[in-house]
């Protein structure tokens, strides 16, 4: 990143899907559409998601994650070894994710083919997201259903590492400009209620485990800038947890990523003062758009949130993004036009910042 402030703008992956795209995802899942037939329809839809982002003025654009049912299930869609988890094995109110039931094996690229399609659609820089092995372990390993495949959650996380590492290398070879590793669970575990719900009594141990497995994925990778995304999780305009970054802020410096994309527009993040301890060798991806709030921010809102962070992080290490993806799960009910207007405000605020600090 140059010494002159760029205030580059990123999406955090996902955009709301139009109803017909949701139908394609559902029909593919139910077997009413073949994978090839669904891909042809996605190929027709995704250019509009890219043009929306280009029109908004984003520096980095994604494919909206419109091919995916969710940012977690994209792993299961391309990797063998997953099955249905008995309902009695799922915590009340938890998302009914698939579970690992046999040894996992990559059947095909997870995101690289979709990334090649995206790269060929745009002259803008591109961003592609993959889930971290830590959240995959917490979401896809179940004590009842998974122990015959992997005796412990840690064993399953370790098995995910080489698949994700190979995917990162494939994305680099495709020519993607930036890869984001999605890891909301680390911050979510900072909420005592969330830890209690999932039986976590040693948060420090989980922090160290997350650092270890994410860095293992990045081991040996060169020539591809990366981000780690942290948030509180959300669905239906409600965040799943609350809590500041204080318990993990120093650990964030140990992740071998270039950039940390962090949720800060949310009141649940408890303000930006924690950035006094932000690692000096990282770029900050500052969340300045609240994707859960139906009110569309103004460019001036974006500037105000950015300038609060500039008290702690220099302008040349500040980039801007929404707090999270607008629809990390396909069924997340956010309006696509609303997302576009929020991205317009994001990019308008970045332009004001460039005029003021450039």
N, C-alpha and C positions, 0 to 999 in steps of 0.2 A: 504494500500500500504506500502511496506517495506521501511526502511530508505535507503537501498542500491538502487541506480538507476536501474530501470528495463527497461526503455524506451519501454514499451509495445506498440505494434502496433495494430491499430484498422482499420477496414473499416468504412465508413459512410453509411453502409447499402447496397446500390444498385451497381450492376454490369451491364454492357451492356448485353442485351438479344440477343442470336442468332436469326436469322431470323425466324426459325421454331417455337421458343418459342413465338416470337411476333405474329405469325399467330395463335397460340393457344389462346393467350390473346384476339386477335381480334375476333376469332370464338366464344369464350365463351361469349364475350360481345354482339355479334350479335345473340346469340341463336343457332348458328350452332353446337355448342358443349355443352353438359350438363356440369354442374359443376363437377360431378363425373368423367366424361370422361376427362375433362381438368386436374383435379387433378392427374389422373393416368399418364398423359403425363408430368406434372410438376415433379412428383415423379421420373420419369426416367431422367429428365434433370438436376435437382438440384444437384445431387451428383457431376456432373462435375464442377459446380460453387464452391462447397465446396473444391474439390480437387485442383482447381486452387489457391484458397487462402491458403490452406495448403502448397502447393508447393512453393508459394511465401514466406512463412515463417511467416505469420501473427499470432499474439498472439490470437486475437479474430476474428472469422469468422462468416459470415452471410449466408443466403441462396441466396444472390444476389438480393433478393426481386423479383425473377423471377415469382412469382405467381401474382404479383400486376400489375395493369395498371399504378398506380402511388402511391407515398407515401401519397397523400391526398385521392385518390379514394379508397384505401384499406378500409377506414372507411365506405364509402358508399356501398362497396361490401358486407359488413357483417351486416350492420345496416339498418333497415327499416326507411322510412320517406323521401326519396329523389326522385326527379324527374327531368325532363328536364326543364331548365330555358329558357324562351323565348329569342331569339337572341337579341331582342331590349333591354333586361334588362342587357346585358353583355357589359362592357366597351370595346371600340374599342381596339383590339389587346390583350385583356385579354384571359386567358385560359378558354375554355368553360366547366367549371366544372359542375357537377350536383348541384342542389340547394335543401335545405331542404324545403319540401312542407307540411309535416304533422309531428305530434309528433314522435320523434325518439325512436326506441327500438332495442336493440341488438338482432339480429336473431340467431346468433351463435358466437363463439369466433372470434375475429378479426385476431389475429396472433398466438394464443396459439397452435392450431392444427399444423400449419406450424412449429412452434418453436419446438414442440415435435419431428417432423420428422427430423429437423435439429440436435437436440440434439443427436438423435440416429445415426446420420451419422458420427460423428467426435469425436475425443478425445481432440480436441482443445477447448478452451473456446469459448462460443457462445455469439453473440450480436444480438438483435432483436430491431427494431425501431417501434415507434408509433408516429402519429402526435399529436401535442399539441392542446388543445381546443382553444387556441388563434388563431392559423392559420386556424383551421377548421371554426371558426367564420368568419374570413375575406374572406375565399375562398368559403364557402358553404352557407352562409346566404346572400340573395339578397333582397333589399328593395321591388322590384316588386313582386317576387315570394314567399317570405318566411314569410311575416308579419302575414298571417292568422295562421301559425303554431307557430311562435315565434315573439312577437311584436317587439323585439329589437335583435340586434346582441349579446348583453350581455346575454339575456335570452337563446339564443341558445348555447353559450359557456357554460353556467351553466348546461344546459341539457347534454352536452357532458361529463362533469366531471365524473359523477358516472359510465358511461360506460367505460371510459378510466381507472378509478381507479380499476374497477373490472378486466379489462384486465391485468393491471400490477400485480394484485394478482394472476391471472391465470398463467401468465408467471413465476412468482416466484415459484408457485407450480409445474410447468412443469420442473423446474430446469435450466432455462436460467441463464447464468452467468452475463449478463449485458443488461440493456435496455436503449436505447437512445430515448429521446423525441425530435422530430424534430420541431424546431421553427425558421425558417428563417425570418418570417415576422417582428419580433421585430427589427432585424438589418436592414432589407430592409426599414422600416419606417424611419430610420435615414437619408435617402436620401430625401431632400426637394421635388424633382420632384415626387417621389413616394407618399409622403404625399399629395401633391397637387392633384395628379391623383385620389386618393381615398378619398379626402375630409377630411383629418385629420388635424385639426388645434390645437390639444392639444396632443403633443407627450408624455409629462410627464404622462398624464392620461392613455395613451395606455401602457406605460411601466408598470405602477402600475397594470393595468388590467391583463397584461400578467403574472406578478409575482403572482398575486392572484389566477388565474385559474390554472396555472401549479402547484403551491403548493397545491391547493385543490385536484388535481389528486394524489399527493404524500402523502396526509394526511393518517397517520396510516400505511404506508408501511414500513416494516422492512425486512431485510434479502435479499435485492436485490439492488446491486449497480446501479446507474443511471447516465446518462449524459443528458445534454441539448445541442443540436446542433444548431449553428447559422451560417448563410451564407448570401450571397447576391442574391440567386436564380440564376438559369442558364438554358439555353436551346440553342442548336446548338452552343456550345462553346462560348457563350456570357453571361455575367452576367447581371441580370436585373437591378441592382442598384449599387451604389457606396457610400462609406462612412466608416469612422473609427468607432471604438467602444467607443469613448469618451463619447457620450451621455448616454450609458447604462452600462459602465464598473462597476460603483459602485452598480448599481441595480443587477448585476449578482451575487453578494455575497448574495443576499436575496433569491435566488432560492434554494430550499432544495434538490438539486442534489449533487452528489459527484464530478462530472467532467463536465467541459465545453469544448465542441468540437468546436473550432473556426477556421474560415477561415483566414489564414494569408499568404499563398503563393501568393495570389492574390494581385496585385497592388491596387485593389479597396479597400482593407482593411487599406491602408495608414500606413503600417508599424507596428512594434511590440512595439514601445515605450510606447503605452498605457498600456502594461503589468506591468508597474511600479505601477499601481493601481489594479492589479489582486488580487482577494480575497485570503487571506492567508489560508483559510480552504478548498480550492478547488484544484482538480487536473486539469491540463491544457491538453486538447487534442489539440495539436498544428497542424494546417494544414500546411504540408510541401510539398504537392504534388498538383500542379495546374492541376486539371482535365479538364480545358478548353484549355490548351496549348497542341498541338499535340507533342511537343518536350518531349521526355522521359527524366526525370531528372536522374542524377547520384546519387549514394550513397553520394558522396561528397557534392552535392547540399543539400541533406537532412541534413547532418551534419552542414553545414553552416547556414541553416535556424533554426535548433535547437539551435545552439550556440548563435545566435542572441537573442533568447528567454531566454536562460540561464542567460543572463545579468539581468533578472528580476524575473525569477521563478526558484527555486532550482531543480536540476536534479531529486530528488526523487519524485517531483510532476509533472514531465513532461512525457506525452505519445505522440505518434505520429499517425497521420492519414492524408489521403487526405483532401483537403479543403471541399469537399462535396462528396456525392455519385456520381458515374460516370453516372448513368442514373436514377435519381429519378422518371422520367416519362419513360414509356416503349419505347417511340419513340425517346428518346434522342440519336442522331446519334454519338456515340462514339464506337470505335473499341474495341472488347473484348481483343485481343492480346495486344493492346496498354495499356489497363487497367492493364493487367497482368505484363507487363514490368515496369509500374510505381509502382505497388505494390512490385515488386522485388527490385526496387531502394529504396522504403520506408524501407523495412526490411533490406536491405544491409546497409543503413545509420544507422538504429537502432543498428545493430551489431557493427559498427565502434564506435558508441557512448558508447556502453557497454564496449568495450575494452579500450576506453579512460577515462571513468569516473567510471567504476565499480571497 
